[in-house]
Amino acid sequence: MADTDPDALEREIERTRAELARTVDAIADRVSPKRVAERSVAKVKANAEHLVSSFGDLVGGSTSRSAAEMEGEERYPPAQSMAPVLIGLGAVLVVGATIILLRRRNR
C-alpha cells in the first residue's frame, strides 16, 4: 500500500526537490554560454595538439620510441629531411591562398 505517513511523504518530497534542483543546475551548467565556450576551446586545443603531434611524427619520425632508444641520436632530424615536407606545406598554403583570392575577386 501507499505510504501515507505525512513525515515520510514530506521527506520524499524534499528528496525529489533536491534531486530536481541538482538536475536543473546540471542542465543550466551544460548549456551555459561560458561552459560551451570552454568546451569548444578545450576541443580546439586538443585538436591542435593532435595536429602538432601528427606533424611532428611526419617530420621527425615516430615519437613512440623511448628516450633510452633515442639517446645518442640527434634530437631533431636534419634540415634536409624536413625540406620536402616544408616545400609541400608551402605549396598547399600557396594553392589555398590563390583559391581564396580568386573566389573573392569573382564576387
Rosetta constraint file for C-alpha pairs under 8 A:
AtomPair CA 3 CA 8 HARMONIC 7.35 0.50
AtomPair CA 3 CA 9 HARMONIC 7.31 0.50
AtomPair CA 4 CA 8 HARMONIC 7.60 0.50
AtomPair CA 4 CA 9 HARMONIC 6.96 0.50
AtomPair CA 5 CA 9 HARMONIC 6.23 0.50
AtomPair CA 6 CA 10 HARMONIC 6.07 0.50
AtomPair CA 7 CA 11 HARMONIC 6.23 0.50
AtomPair CA 8 CA 12 HARMONIC 6.17 0.50
AtomPair CA 9 CA 13 HARMONIC 6.13 0.50
AtomPair CA 10 CA 14 HARMONIC 6.23 0.50
AtomPair CA 11 CA 15 HARMONIC 6.19 0.50
AtomPair CA 12 CA 16 HARMONIC 6.14 0.50
AtomPair CA 13 CA 17 HARMONIC 6.09 0.50
AtomPair CA 14 CA 18 HARMONIC 6.11 0.50
AtomPair CA 15 CA 19 HARMONIC 6.15 0.50
AtomPair CA 16 CA 20 HARMONIC 6.04 0.50
AtomPair CA 17 CA 21 HARMONIC 6.05 0.50
AtomPair CA 18 CA 22 HARMONIC 6.26 0.50
AtomPair CA 19 CA 23 HARMONIC 6.21 0.50
AtomPair CA 20 CA 24 HARMONIC 6.12 0.50
AtomPair CA 21 CA 25 HARMONIC 6.09 0.50
AtomPair CA 22 CA 26 HARMONIC 6.10 0.50
AtomPair CA 23 CA 27 HARMONIC 6.23 0.50
AtomPair CA 24 CA 28 HARMONIC 6.08 0.50
AtomPair CA 25 CA 29 HARMONIC 6.03 0.50
AtomPair CA 26 CA 30 HARMONIC 6.11 0.50
AtomPair CA 27 CA 31 HARMONIC 6.30 0.50
AtomPair CA 28 CA 32 HARMONIC 5.88 0.50
AtomPair CA 29 CA 35 HARMONIC 6.75 0.50
AtomPair CA 30 CA 35 HARMONIC 6.42 0.50
AtomPair CA 30 CA 36 HARMONIC 7.11 0.50
AtomPair CA 31 CA 35 HARMONIC 6.97 0.50
AtomPair CA 31 CA 36 HARMONIC 6.46 0.50
AtomPair CA 32 CA 36 HARMONIC 6.15 0.50
AtomPair CA 33 CA 37 HARMONIC 6.04 0.50
AtomPair CA 34 CA 38 HARMONIC 6.17 0.50
AtomPair CA 35 CA 39 HARMONIC 6.12 0.50
AtomPair CA 36 CA 40 HARMONIC 6.14 0.50
AtomPair CA 37 CA 41 HARMONIC 6.09 0.50
AtomPair CA 38 CA 42 HARMONIC 6.12 0.50
AtomPair CA 39 CA 43 HARMONIC 6.10 0.50
AtomPair CA 40 CA 44 HARMONIC 6.20 0.50
AtomPair CA 41 CA 45 HARMONIC 6.10 0.50
AtomPair CA 42 CA 46 HARMONIC 6.13 0.50
AtomPair CA 43 CA 47 HARMONIC 6.14 0.50
AtomPair CA 44 CA 48 HARMONIC 6.03 0.50
AtomPair CA 45 CA 49 HARMONIC 6.08 0.50
AtomPair CA 46 CA 50 HARMONIC 6.14 0.50
AtomPair CA 47 CA 51 HARMONIC 6.08 0.50
AtomPair CA 48 CA 52 HARMONIC 6.08 0.50
AtomPair CA 49 CA 53 HARMONIC 6.01 0.50
AtomPair CA 50 CA 54 HARMONIC 6.01 0.50
AtomPair CA 51 CA 55 HARMONIC 6.02 0.50
AtomPair CA 52 CA 56 HARMONIC 5.97 0.50
AtomPair CA 53 CA 57 HARMONIC 6.17 0.50
AtomPair CA 54 CA 58 HARMONIC 6.15 0.50
AtomPair CA 55 CA 59 HARMONIC 6.03 0.50
AtomPair CA 56 CA 60 HARMONIC 5.57 0.50
AtomPair CA 56 CA 61 HARMONIC 7.25 0.50
AtomPair CA 56 CA 63 HARMONIC 7.91 0.50
AtomPair CA 57 CA 61 HARMONIC 4.71 0.50
AtomPair CA 57 CA 62 HARMONIC 4.87 0.50
AtomPair CA 57 CA 63 HARMONIC 6.05 0.50
AtomPair CA 58 CA 62 HARMONIC 7.43 0.50
AtomPair CA 59 CA 77 HARMONIC 7.82 0.50
AtomPair CA 59 CA 81 HARMONIC 7.57 0.50
AtomPair CA 59 CA 82 HARMONIC 5.97 0.50
AtomPair CA 59 CA 85 HARMONIC 6.89 0.50
AtomPair CA 60 CA 76 HARMONIC 6.83 0.50
AtomPair CA 60 CA 77 HARMONIC 5.69 0.50
AtomPair CA 60 CA 82 HARMONIC 7.89 0.50
AtomPair CA 65 CA 69 HARMONIC 6.17 0.50
AtomPair CA 65 CA 70 HARMONIC 6.96 0.50
AtomPair CA 66 CA 70 HARMONIC 6.53 0.50
AtomPair CA 67 CA 71 HARMONIC 6.02 0.50
AtomPair CA 70 CA 74 HARMONIC 7.93 0.50
AtomPair CA 70 CA 75 HARMONIC 7.89 0.50
AtomPair CA 77 CA 81 HARMONIC 6.69 0.50
AtomPair CA 77 CA 82 HARMONIC 7.37 0.50
AtomPair CA 78 CA 82 HARMONIC 7.04 0.50
AtomPair CA 79 CA 83 HARMONIC 6.30 0.50
AtomPair CA 80 CA 84 HARMONIC 7.95 0.50
AtomPair CA 81 CA 85 HARMONIC 7.84 0.50
AtomPair CA 82 CA 86 HARMONIC 6.14 0.50
AtomPair CA 83 CA 87 HARMONIC 6.03 0.50
AtomPair CA 84 CA 88 HARMONIC 6.08 0.50
AtomPair CA 85 CA 89 HARMONIC 6.13 0.50
AtomPair CA 86 CA 90 HARMONIC 6.07 0.50
AtomPair CA 87 CA 91 HARMONIC 6.16 0.50
AtomPair CA 88 CA 92 HARMONIC 6.24 0.50
AtomPair CA 89 CA 93 HARMONIC 6.27 0.50
AtomPair CA 90 CA 94 HARMONIC 6.17 0.50
AtomPair CA 91 CA 95 HARMONIC 6.14 0.50
AtomPair CA 92 CA 96 HARMONIC 6.05 0.50
AtomPair CA 93 CA 97 HARMONIC 6.05 0.50
AtomPair CA 94 CA 98 HARMONIC 6.07 0.50
AtomPair CA 95 CA 99 HARMONIC 6.23 0.50
AtomPair CA 96 CA 100 HARMONIC 6.30 0.50
AtomPair CA 97 CA 101 HARMONIC 6.14 0.50
AtomPair CA 98 CA 102 HARMONIC 6.09 0.50
AtomPair CA 99 CA 103 HARMONIC 6.21 0.50
AtomPair CA 100 CA 104 HARMONIC 6.29 0.50
AtomPair CA 101 CA 105 HARMONIC 6.09 0.50
AtomPair CA 102 CA 106 HARMONIC 6.23 0.50
AtomPair CA 103 CA 107 HARMONIC 6.65 0.50
